[in-house]
């Protein structure tokens, strides 16, 4: 299962600089002019998780494989994008293909870096992007909902479901609210809503790009963004893209001291990843053996067969049971044998809901 977050924002807010730092590559050209990113650059980054190091150490695994999260650096949006201004149509199409939106907001003052609106106001920037996404969704639904409603009156059950849930989304958009506030009443409505791929239905993580001196605590501009995120039920983090770019080029052995000198306990990457995981309601489970200790990602609430399917479809199809050890028990009893002897290894069936940190061994037959 691959999860991708689209990095969006107005031009010159630090999107490509952040992308380069996150992926530790120079795949995206960072430059001080609009639209330096023409094609969306995609990079997969390992999710930092100290638990896998501990599991590898205990099991003596030859290698470790972290789970990954994908980031897509999408061209900068400008006012009028919903009508095709700038790279609008391409921008909106790229967003439609990601699972969540990482919205980079400029929360720093620098006269040497031009702002496309000639002022630094992260709330106004956020509203500009959100408005363009809502206008695009509004145009789409104003065409689709009446068609569904007409079919529903003719007895089409699927159209009735679509008219109901997408009609609710349309009402919200007409009120100037994003479609993500829609509440599907059952699984059928949820399926139709997800299939609609509305731009404003995607969860949002605001990344406040601040100057280096504000990287630890943020500043007055980022505080306003956090208030906005709280009111919307969104996530927000503070990052200095300039610092992240510097860290990306450092020897790993020097990073901890550099971060400490800045009053930071971890990199911006770690904060963005953790917030992204929370935003997408993801959890991590592990498989451990002599060859490798490996982390896997599933949605919170996933059952054991679904988790098995992340490894191989045969595992899900022929699922018998999952031998399960909680991470803390695995560590406390120094591995599978110790956990088994202590009665901490459980045999779980098809209805078992996987917990974050579970160490799993799947039994299957095909």
Legacy VTK file of the C-alpha trace (Angstrom):
# vtk DataFile Version 3.0
C-alpha trace
ASCII
DATASET POLYDATA
POINTS 366 float
0.000 0.000 0.000
1.568 3.266 -1.079
0.545 6.558 0.478
1.398 9.819 -1.236
1.244 13.348 0.111
1.156 16.217 -2.373
3.249 19.242 -1.373
1.313 22.327 -2.477
1.281 26.080 -1.948
1.762 29.384 -3.687
5.004 29.927 -5.623
8.132 30.761 -3.608
6.952 29.458 -0.230
9.649 26.765 0.015
7.879 23.719 -1.446
10.749 22.449 -3.568
13.338 23.261 -0.902
11.317 21.199 1.569
10.859 18.387 -0.961
14.602 18.238 -1.639
15.309 18.130 2.072
12.711 15.455 2.745
13.912 13.131 0.022
17.583 14.132 0.408
17.851 14.542 -3.331
18.098 17.412 -5.766
15.290 15.997 -7.908
13.222 19.142 -7.627
14.812 22.360 -8.830
14.522 24.994 -6.120
14.745 28.508 -7.527
13.530 31.984 -6.671
10.942 32.321 -9.422
7.452 30.914 -9.983
6.833 27.562 -11.674
10.369 26.212 -11.402
8.631 22.885 -10.759
6.833 22.031 -13.992
6.387 18.254 -13.668
5.520 16.860 -10.238
8.593 15.256 -8.682
7.958 12.147 -6.622
10.153 10.893 -3.812
9.685 8.105 -1.298
11.162 8.673 2.154
11.768 6.155 4.896
9.597 6.693 7.949
11.936 7.215 10.935
10.995 4.745 13.671
13.505 3.808 16.402
11.482 0.667 17.188
12.787 -1.122 14.108
16.389 -0.595 15.265
15.559 -2.289 18.556
13.831 -5.202 16.824
16.789 -5.692 14.481
19.177 -5.667 17.420
17.207 -8.234 19.439
16.558 -10.585 16.511
20.010 -10.181 14.978
18.388 -9.410 11.618
20.841 -8.939 8.754
19.101 -5.774 7.620
16.184 -3.475 8.360
13.613 -2.085 5.945
11.582 0.926 7.044
8.123 1.639 5.743
7.890 4.579 3.352
5.730 7.577 2.629
5.654 9.231 -0.770
5.883 12.969 -1.358
4.929 14.698 -4.605
6.266 18.183 -5.279
3.479 19.901 -7.224
3.831 23.111 -9.254
2.923 26.331 -7.454
-0.673 27.506 -7.670
-1.816 31.073 -8.349
-5.146 32.845 -8.018
-7.403 31.745 -10.887
-5.991 28.205 -11.096
-9.511 26.736 -11.146
-10.007 28.610 -14.438
-6.678 27.427 -15.838
-4.485 30.367 -14.772
-0.775 29.603 -14.454
-0.414 25.830 -14.389
-3.858 25.497 -12.851
-5.307 22.523 -14.699
-2.141 20.493 -14.257
-1.872 21.500 -10.596
-5.443 20.418 -9.853
-4.995 17.146 -11.723
-1.868 16.298 -9.741
-3.614 16.970 -6.433
-6.446 14.633 -7.380
-3.986 11.721 -7.414
-2.590 12.089 -3.879
-3.959 10.825 -0.549
-3.332 13.958 1.493
-2.300 17.567 0.971
0.815 18.977 2.624
0.200 22.701 2.346
3.415 24.706 2.762
2.812 28.228 4.028
5.367 30.998 4.105
5.768 32.153 7.694
8.993 34.122 7.312
9.931 37.629 6.166
12.692 37.906 3.576
12.817 40.872 1.205
15.167 38.936 -1.089
12.515 36.320 -1.864
9.581 37.614 -3.874
6.070 36.705 -2.724
3.617 36.182 -5.577
0.989 38.332 -3.762
3.612 40.905 -2.638
2.772 40.358 1.043
3.466 37.695 3.679
0.168 36.445 5.066
-0.024 32.642 5.517
-3.752 32.680 6.311
-4.540 34.576 3.119
-2.241 32.202 1.200
-4.051 29.178 2.639
-7.409 30.676 1.703
-6.231 31.390 -1.853
-5.311 27.755 -2.418
-8.398 26.421 -0.622
-10.668 28.733 -2.630
-9.260 27.500 -5.931
-9.761 23.881 -4.847
-13.323 24.605 -3.717
-14.151 26.405 -6.963
-12.905 23.407 -8.940
-14.987 20.989 -6.841
-18.002 23.294 -7.047
-17.866 23.416 -10.834
-17.550 19.629 -10.968
-20.449 18.882 -8.617
-22.797 21.460 -10.111
-22.616 19.386 -13.292
-22.748 15.944 -11.688
-25.287 16.246 -8.859
-28.282 17.277 -11.042
-27.518 14.357 -13.366
-27.445 11.929 -10.427
-30.656 13.421 -9.021
-32.424 12.895 -12.364
-31.334 9.246 -12.519
-32.314 8.751 -8.869
-35.883 9.850 -9.678
-35.939 7.151 -12.351
-35.141 4.500 -9.737
-31.356 4.169 -10.120
-30.163 3.080 -6.648
-26.495 3.978 -7.207
-27.489 7.427 -8.464
-29.664 7.903 -5.372
-26.654 7.268 -3.130
-24.492 9.636 -5.196
-27.135 12.381 -5.260
-27.432 12.198 -1.477
-23.787 12.282 -0.420
-22.481 14.498 -3.240
-25.457 16.806 -2.779
-24.349 17.270 0.826
-20.831 18.081 -0.384
-22.218 20.564 -2.922
-24.203 22.352 -0.212
-21.045 22.702 1.877
-19.058 24.092 -1.051
-21.783 26.636 -1.781
-21.407 27.768 1.843
-17.659 28.226 1.298
-16.732 25.085 3.227
-14.527 22.173 2.035
-16.055 18.850 1.006
-14.092 17.015 3.716
-16.751 18.155 6.203
-19.227 15.836 4.452
-20.418 12.983 6.698
-21.407 9.882 4.665
-24.139 7.962 6.519
-23.057 4.445 5.495
-20.434 2.420 3.614
-22.151 2.923 0.255
-22.088 6.705 0.621
-18.459 6.580 1.791
-17.488 4.537 -1.271
-19.212 6.941 -3.671
-17.737 9.954 -1.871
-14.208 8.505 -2.089
-14.657 7.661 -5.769
-15.615 11.273 -6.518
-11.991 12.298 -5.767
-12.967 15.789 -4.694
-9.955 18.020 -4.148
-11.270 19.462 -0.875
-12.118 16.025 0.500
-8.448 15.267 1.117
-6.990 15.713 4.622
-4.660 18.694 5.035
-1.374 19.134 6.875
-0.188 22.746 7.135
3.602 23.090 7.162
4.699 26.473 8.506
8.001 27.325 6.840
9.724 29.647 9.308
13.116 31.338 9.552
15.922 29.379 11.258
15.623 31.239 14.578
11.967 30.183 14.906
12.437 26.523 14.005
11.980 25.279 17.580
8.990 27.305 18.794
7.524 28.906 15.673
6.583 32.590 15.416
3.528 34.851 15.376
2.699 33.897 11.778
2.858 30.145 12.436
0.723 30.591 15.579
-2.097 31.897 13.376
-1.801 28.826 11.173
-2.021 26.507 14.182
-5.219 28.280 15.242
-6.645 27.776 11.749
-5.674 24.087 11.725
-7.264 23.488 15.127
-10.515 25.106 14.008
-10.597 22.887 10.897
-9.554 19.642 12.569
-6.401 19.665 10.431
-2.754 19.103 11.448
0.072 21.663 11.515
3.829 21.537 12.075
6.645 24.076 12.136
9.604 23.465 9.838
12.520 25.547 8.616
13.092 24.375 5.066
16.486 26.103 5.112
17.575 24.058 8.137
16.218 20.841 6.641
18.163 21.515 3.438
21.346 21.933 5.485
20.711 18.788 7.528
20.161 16.766 4.354
23.752 17.407 3.238
25.317 16.612 6.644
27.073 13.498 7.809
24.444 11.632 9.885
26.865 11.579 12.845
26.840 15.389 12.989
23.083 15.901 12.802
22.208 15.295 16.455
24.639 17.948 17.707
23.503 20.412 15.038
19.861 19.926 16.007
20.658 20.230 19.701
22.429 23.553 19.135
19.240 24.823 17.495
17.052 23.592 20.347
15.503 20.863 18.192
14.942 17.295 19.345
14.312 15.915 15.849
14.307 16.873 12.194
11.416 18.491 10.405
11.150 15.279 8.384
10.262 13.333 11.527
7.597 15.890 12.472
6.081 15.944 8.995
6.061 12.136 8.778
4.433 11.717 12.185
1.815 14.354 11.388
1.224 12.753 7.981
0.701 9.380 9.606
-1.761 10.878 12.050
-3.547 12.685 9.230
-4.008 9.503 7.197
-4.849 7.369 10.265
-1.948 5.009 9.632
-0.199 2.575 11.957
2.932 0.430 11.676
3.330 -3.285 12.273
6.536 -5.321 12.023
7.794 -8.645 10.732
11.066 -9.854 12.228
13.429 -12.664 11.269
17.119 -13.489 10.764
17.151 -11.981 7.262
15.348 -8.705 7.978
13.345 -6.613 10.400
10.700 -4.839 8.359
8.063 -2.173 9.012
4.714 -2.190 7.200
1.912 0.360 7.008
-1.842 -0.209 7.323
-4.832 1.960 8.137
-5.832 2.127 11.785
-8.576 -0.441 12.297
-7.195 -2.898 9.723
-7.720 -6.552 10.550
-5.050 -9.256 10.451
-5.867 -10.576 6.930
-5.609 -7.044 5.522
-2.220 -6.617 7.165
-1.132 -9.970 5.717
-2.204 -8.736 2.296
0.266 -5.863 2.556
3.047 -8.439 2.425
1.520 -10.598 -0.310
-1.974 -11.117 -1.682
-1.555 -14.889 -1.136
-1.143 -14.224 2.599
-4.538 -12.533 2.744
-6.312 -15.017 0.502
-5.067 -18.058 2.440
-4.933 -16.442 5.896
-5.173 -18.913 8.796
-3.933 -16.974 11.825
-1.430 -14.349 12.982
1.060 -15.084 15.752
1.196 -11.757 17.551
3.555 -10.133 20.035
3.212 -6.529 21.205
6.347 -4.422 20.654
6.880 -3.801 24.380
6.571 -7.522 25.150
8.996 -8.392 22.334
11.557 -6.030 23.840
10.915 -6.963 27.479
11.272 -10.704 26.845
14.092 -10.275 24.324
12.461 -11.754 21.274
9.981 -14.337 20.083
11.186 -17.274 22.221
11.154 -15.272 25.432
7.728 -13.814 24.668
6.368 -17.292 23.886
7.739 -18.724 27.148
6.176 -15.829 29.085
2.787 -16.425 27.471
2.914 -13.140 25.554
2.669 -14.652 22.078
-0.976 -14.818 21.002
-2.634 -16.651 18.148
-5.130 -14.259 16.560
-7.774 -14.968 13.918
-9.423 -13.116 11.057
-11.241 -10.613 13.259
-8.138 -9.395 15.088
-7.610 -5.641 14.756
-3.909 -4.887 14.303
-2.330 -2.543 16.862
0.475 -0.086 16.218
3.783 -1.810 16.994
2.538 -5.395 16.688
5.170 -7.946 15.683
3.337 -10.414 13.441
4.026 -13.809 11.897
1.320 -14.907 9.469
0.262 -18.498 8.953
-1.485 -19.106 5.624
-2.396 -21.789 3.137
-3.118 -21.372 -0.587
LINES 1 367
366 0 1 2 3 4 5 6 7 8 9 10 11 12 13 14 15 16 17 18 19 20 21 22 23 24 25 26 27 28 29 30 31 32 33 34 35 36 37 38 39 40 41 42 43 44 45 46 47 48 49 50 51 52 53 54 55 56 57 58 59 60 61 62 63 64 65 66 67 68 69 70 71 72 73 74 75 76 77 78 79 80 81 82 83 84 85 86 87 88 89 90 91 92 93 94 95 96 97 98 99 100 101 102 103 104 105 106 107 108 109 110 111 112 113 114 115 116 117 118 119 120 121 122 123 124 125 126 127 128 129 130 131 132 133 134 135 136 137 138 139 140 141 142 143 144 145 146 147 148 149 150 151 152 153 154 155 156 157 158 159 160 161 162 163 164 165 166 167 168 169 170 171 172 173 174 175 176 177 178 179 180 181 182 183 184 185 186 187 188 189 190 191 192 193 194 195 196 197 198 199 200 201 202 203 204 205 206 207 208 209 210 211 212 213 214 215 216 217 218 219 220 221 222 223 224 225 226 227 228 229 230 231 232 233 234 235 236 237 238 239 240 241 242 243 244 245 246 247 248 249 250 251 252 253 254 255 256 257 258 259 260 261 262 263 264 265 266 267 268 269 270 271 272 273 274 275 276 277 278 279 280 281 282 283 284 285 286 287 288 289 290 291 292 293 294 295 296 297 298 299 300 301 302 303 304 305 306 307 308 309 310 311 312 313 314 315 316 317 318 319 320 321 322 323 324 325 326 327 328 329 330 331 332 333 334 335 336 337 338 339 340 341 342 343 344 345 346 347 348 349 350 351 352 353 354 355 356 357 358 359 360 361 362 363 364 365
